[in-house]
């Protein structure tokens, strides 16, 4: 049985306050894909898609408004090994 392919990146915006990545919710990702699919600015649906969203940073607990254009691919941080965690606990 083959294991599923795991992406090494996730979609995020950078927190304006602490500069840490904030994962973008699935609803916002779907809006981003829909917005990128529309190219005709004369289309009424083009103007009805919200291009901004609020999201709260889990690190600093502050909320801010971000634009769909600010979403970037952010690499996953490497998890600390078990030995590193044990030495940090001591």
Secondary structure, DSSP 4 states (H G I P E B T S, - for coil): -PPPP--SEEEEEE-TTT--EEEPPHHHHHHHHHHHH---TTSHHHHHS--EEEEE-TTT--EEEEEGGG-EEEEPPPPPPHHHHHHHH-
